[in-house]
Amino acid sequence: MEELVARGHNVTVVSQDGDASRTNLTYIMLEKVYSTLYEDEGLDLLEVSKETPFQSLFTFREFYLGMCRGALKSNGLNVILNYPDSFRFDLVLYDFGCGPCLLPLLHKFNYPPLVALTAFSNPPYSVDIVGGHKHFAYTPHYALPYGFDMSFAERVYNTYLCLWDAGLRKFTIMPQLDAMVRDRFGFNDMPYLQDIEQRTVLMLVNTNPAFDAPEPLPPNVIAIGGAHIKEPKPLPSDLEEFVGKAKKGAVLFSLGSNIRSDMIGEQRQRMFIEAFRQMPDYHFLWKFESKLNLPLPPNVIIRPWLPQNSILNHPRTRGFITHSGGLSTQEASWFGVPLIGMPFFVDQHRNLKRSLIGGVAEPLDFGALSTEKIRATVLKVLETPIYRENMQRRAMYFRDQSEKPLDRAIWWIEYVLRHPTVEHLRSPTLKLGTARSNLLDVYGFFAGVIFFVLWLALFIVRRVCCGRKMKPKKKQQ
């Protein structure tokens, strides 16, 4: 958003996250989203980390519905609804990974061009939005810890899970969301929610072949993996001094924005602190969002927020203890920092698996942590050169692009502003339907022809054989 503003666009952001509004950038906060998502006892990380990929689909379903309930209850939604219907938006960007809950606003503002984007790679249901094909033979579902060369059993399960995911969204989640938004927005003439979503003219997906499946994309699906990575700034003086005093280097410890370090519990916090204490030659920077009531060794510093890009870019940073989220994995890959991955849910297991295959990471099992396992795993990554060498190679592939990912994203957004329909880029598969676009009718025809030929051959053979058996009997008569 900031880059669009820097290039002269006037941007209005309706989101659960935001900052102070300023010239050409207006934030409208959906203040009830997070409180609605976590209105119960909160997230049990141990239970979530034990979920099967199939179970995670239903967890994600509840996430969709919870996000929508929170958005619809927010006072911020009333702010944008009070805009006059004649207010002109030249383009709408929406995060399709978080669901189409706010797409009725497209109906209110007379259908400006719609651009979908997500930080969540390229999920299987993207083909239901912009068309195209998903090749389950080598594109694992985001919840599966598979590589690209899957066994037969893995391909069977991957296909099953991808179809379930797309079907769950299409036949369960979308009808529920449609009913929720109709009741809230009150637009009697509004089309079905999925029909509005399929007006998407361009999709920006957070992928890059340096670590994602090298899959074919329709012309209006643009890979912009790494677009969020900003130019790093020098570290604040206190952090620079802390990193500089480390005998062997520094390690960043962050669990991202959706998982707070206090969620892991005091017992595991003590494990990490003791493991760090036993590695005095390394200094650890731990993003800890609340107050930590435990004594820290001198080689550990905690902050509620840390400049992640700047730390990863620092020449003395040797490793990154992470939840293996997509954005964090990309940042570490961009700056060439090897990983100690502790995944919890959804795509984090897949991200770590790809890093393991690439030889740039080692895993930590959240459900089986101990001080010794933490210490041994961290030291293995920090003191075995091959992890850093492999990550530097990945960084080279990731960085070597014709333009910066953010520049590519902005160019395509402005392309849609110049050419609002871009019908020439749209895949015809949405109009063709599932059967025609996947040649199921053609395969059925071929199967029918083969069946008929086999039946005809069998019929002829039986007639010939039966005819030969009948001839001797006629002579005896």
N, C-alpha and C positions, 0 to 999 in steps of 0.2 A: 504494500500500500504506500509506503513512504517513497518508493522509487517512482510510482505513478504521480505522486504529488510533486516530487522533484522535477518531473518532466512537464509540469504545467497543468495536470488534470485536477479537477475538483472531486474529491472522494468522500463518500459517506459510508462508514463502516458500522454495520449492525452485528454485534458479536457479544459473546460472554467475556471476551478479553478486550482490553483496550488501554488507551492512554488519554491524556488531556487533549481535547480538541485544539486545533490551531488553524492557521490560515490554510484554506483549501482541504482541510482534513477534519471531518466531523465524526466523532465516535458516539454511537447510540448503544448504551450498555444493556444487555439482557441479564439483569442482575440476579435472576432466580435460577439460572441454569445450574450452577455448581451446587447450590444448596438443595436443589431438587435431586440432582444425581446422587448426592451423598447424604440424603436426609435420614437414612437409617443409621446403622452403627458404623458405616464407612466400609472401606475396602479391606477384606481379609486377604492379604497378599499370599499367605501360605495356601489357603484354599484355592485362590485364583491360579496360583502357579501349578497346582495339581490337576487343573481342568484338562480334559481331553480336547483335541481340536473340534470335535463335534459339539461338545458342551460350550466351547467358546463362541460358537455361532449364536447361541441363545443369550449368552452374556452380552454379546454385541447388540443383539435385538433389544435387550433392556436398556442398553446405552442409547440407542436410537430414540426409543420412546421416552426415556428420561430426559434427554436433551430437548426433545420437542415439548414435553410438558413444562419444563422450566422456561423455555423461550416463550411459550404461549401465556404463562402466568406473569411474565416480566412487564413492568411498567414501561420499559424501553420500547416494547412492541407498540404500545399506544402512541409513542412519539412518532414513529415512522408511519403509523396508520393515520395520524392526524395531518400528514402532508396532503396537500390537495391532489386529487386524482390527475390533474393536469400537469403536475410537476414532472419535469422532463429528466429522466435518466437515460443517458446515451448507451449504457451498457450495464449489465448486472453480472458480477462474479459471485459464485456460490461454492461452498465446500461440500461436494457431493459425498465425501467420506463421512460427514456428520449428518447426512440426510437432507431431504428436500422440504423440511418443515416450513421454511419461510418463502417457498416459491409462489404462494398465492400473492405475494407482493408484486410478482411479475404481472399477474392479472390486473392488479390495481393500477399499475403504471403503464398499461397498454402495451405490454410485451416488447420491451427493448431487447436487443440481442443478449443471449444468455451464454456465459462462459463458465464451465465447470473446472474446478481445480481441487486438489487434495494433497496433503502431506503423506497420504497413506498409500504409497506406491501405485499399483494399477490393479484394483480388485476385480474379480471375475464378473461382477455385475456391471462393469463399465460398458460392456457390449449391449446391455439393455438400455443404455442412455444414448450412446452415439453410434452403435452398430459395430461391425467388425467381427472378428473371430478370436476365441481363446483356444489355445492349443494345450490341452491338459497333459499331453505326452511329455512335455518338457517345461511347463510353467506350473510350478507347485502353488497350491492354495496358500494364502498368506498365513494361515494358522498351522501349516505343516512344516516341520523341520527337515525338509527334503532338499537335496541338490537337484540339478537339472537332469542328471542321468538316473532316472528312477527305474526300479525293478518293476516287474509285472504287477506284483501285489501293491506296490506304492502307486502305480499308475491307476489301478482300479480304485483305491481309496481316494486318491487325489480327484479323479473324475467324479466319484460319488459326492465328495465334500463340496467341490465347486458347483455341481448341479444343485445340491441341497442349499448352498448359500444363496445362489441366484434365485432359486424357487422360494426360499424363505422370505427374501426381500420383496419379490414380486407378488406373491400370493398371500403373505401374512402381514409383513411390516407396512407395505404401501397402503393396503386397505385400511389398516388401523390409523396410520398417519392422515390419510385422506379424511376419515371421519372426524379426527381431532381438529384438523385445521378448518374444515367446513363449519364446525360448531363455533370456532373462535373468530374466524374472519367474516363469516356471514355473507359470502359472495354466492348468491343463488345460481348465477350463470357461469360459475367457474368450471372449467373442464376437470377431468380426473387428474389427480396429482402427477401420476406417471406420464400422462400425455403432456403436461406442462414441462416436466423434466426432459422429455425427449425433444423439446425445442432447442436443446443445447446445440450450439453451432461449433463450439470449440472446447476441447478438454485438455487441460495441462496436468500431466501426471508426474509424480515425483520418483522417476526412475532413471537409471543410467546403467549401461551394459558392463561397467566396471564391477558391479556387484549384483545386478538384477538379471532376470531372464532375458536373453536377446530375442524378444518376440516381435513379430510384425505388427505395426500400428497403422490404423487408417490415417489418411493425410491430415485430418483435423484433430488428431491426438498427438500432442507434442510432449516429448520427454524433457523435463526441466530439472532433473535431479541435481540438488546442490544450489538451487536458486536462493535459498534462505541464508546461505553462508556469506557473511559480510566480511569486508576487509578488516583484519584484526588491528586493534589499537595497542599501544604499549600498555603493559600492566601498571596498575596503581603502584605507587612507590613501596607500600608495605608488602604487597604480594611479590613484587620484584625482588625485594630484599629476602623474603622467605624462600622463594625459589632459588635465588642465587646462593644461599648458604647451604643448600643440600649438597652433600658430598658426591652422590652419584646421580642426582636428578630428582625430578618431582613427578607426582602421580595425582591426577584429577579423579575425584570420586563424586559422581552425580547420577541420580536416578531419574532425571528428566523433570518434566513439569507436572505430570499426572500422578507421580508416586513421590511422596515425601519421605525423607530419611527417617522421620520418627515413626513411620508406619511399620518399619521392620522390627520394632520391639526392642526393649532394653537389653535382653539377653544377646541378641545378635549385634547390637551396637557395641556391647562390651567385647564381643569376639573381634570385631573390626579394630577397635581401639587397641586391644592387646596385640593383635597381629601387626598393626602399624608400629607399635612400641618396639617390637622385636626386629624392625627394619630401620634402625636409626640413620642409616646412610641415605635414605630416601625421605623426602618431605611430601606429605599428603595434604591436598587441598580438598576439603569435603563440603559439598553443598548441603547444609543442614538447615531446614527452613524454620525450625522452632528452637526453643532453648534446650540445650543438652546439659542435663544435670549429672554429668560424669566427668571425672578428671581426665584431662588430655595430656599426652606426652608432648615434649617440646617440638617434635617433628610433625605435629598435626595441627592444622588450623581449620576452623569451621566458619562459614559465612552463609547467610540466608540466600544470597545470590552471588554467583561468580561469573566473570567474563569468560565463558567457555571457549569461544573462538580464540581469544588472545592467549589463554593458557595452553590450548592445544597447539597453537602456532609457536609457542616459546621453544627455543632450541634445547632447553634443559628438561622439557617434559618427556618422560620415558614411557608412560602408560596411562590408560584410562579405564577405571572401574565403572562400568555402565550397565544400565538395564537393557541395552541392545535395542533401543528404540531406533526407528528409521532415521530421524534427523541427526541424532547423536552419532550413529554409525557413519552417516555421510560426512559429518564434520571431522571425525577421527580419520576417515579415509582421505579426505581432502588434505589434511595436514600431516598424514603419514604416521599416526600414533597408534601402536598396537593396543589390543583390547583385552580386558578381563570381563567377560560377559556374564551377567546374572539376570536372565530373562524372567518375566512373570506371566505375560499373557499375549494373546493374539499374534501379531507379526514378529514379536521380539525373539521367539524361538527360531523362526525362519531366518531372521537377520543374523543371529549368532551362528546358525548352522552354515550359512554361506561364508561367514568369516572363518569358521573352523576349516572348511574346505579350502579356503584361500590361504590358510596357514598364517593368519594375522591375529588370532585370538585363542584364549583358553577359557573353558566354562567354569562357573561357580554355581552349584545347585543350591538354591535358596532354602530348600527343605532339608538339606543335609550339611549345613554350614558348621564349621568348627574353626577355632583360631588357627590350628595347624594347616587345615585345607586352604584357608585364605592366604596365609603366609606363603605356603608352598606354591600355590597357583600364581600369585603376584610375582614372586621371585623368578618363577620359570619364564614368564613373559618378559620381565625386565632384564634378565641376565642371559637370555638365549638370543643371539643376534638375528636368527632367521626370521623371527616374528617382525622385527622392525624392517628388515630387508624386504620381506614380502609386502608389508604395508606401504613402504616407499614405492614399490612397483605399482601397487594398486593406485596410489596417489598420482603417479605419473600418467596412468591410463585415464583416470578421472579428470585431471586438470587439462589434458591435451584435447581441447575442443576448439571448434572454429570461432565460437564466441562464448562469453560467460553465460551460464544458465539463466541468470536473472535478465540479461539483455535479450535473450531469446524469448523469454516469457513476455516481456514488455512489448517486443516487436510484434508478437502474435496477437496480443490484446489490442494493440493499436491497429493491426491489420483488420480485426473485426470492426473496429470503429470506422475504418475506411470502407469496408465492404460488409455491411451488417448481415447479409444472408449467407454468404459463402456456400451456396448450395453445391458448387462444383467440387467441394472438398468432402462432402458428407457421404458416408458409406450407404449404399442402397440396401443393406441387410435389414434395416428396421422395416422398410416397406415390403421387402420380400417375405419376411416372416421366418420362423425357425426352420420349417421344413424345406422351403426353397433355398434359403441362404446356405444351408448345410447339405444340400443335395439329397435330402432324405427321400424325396420323391423319385429322383433319378436312381439312387441305390435300390429303392423298392422296385423300380421298373426292371433294372438289371437282375435283381433277385428273382423276379417273376419270370423273366426270359430264361434264366438258368434253370429254374424249377420246371418250366414247360419243356425245355430241351431234354432235361434228364427224364421227365415223365414220358416224353415221346420216344426217347431211346429205349427206355424200359418196356414200353408198350410194344415197340417193334420187335425187340429181342424175345419177349414172351410169345408173340404171335409166330415168330419164326420157329422157336423151339417147340411150341405146341404143335405147329404144323408138321414138323418132322416126326413127332411121336405118333401122329394120326395116320401117316402114310402106310406103314407096315400092316396096320389093322385092316385097312381097305383091301390089301392084296389077299389076306387070309380069307376074307369074305368072298 
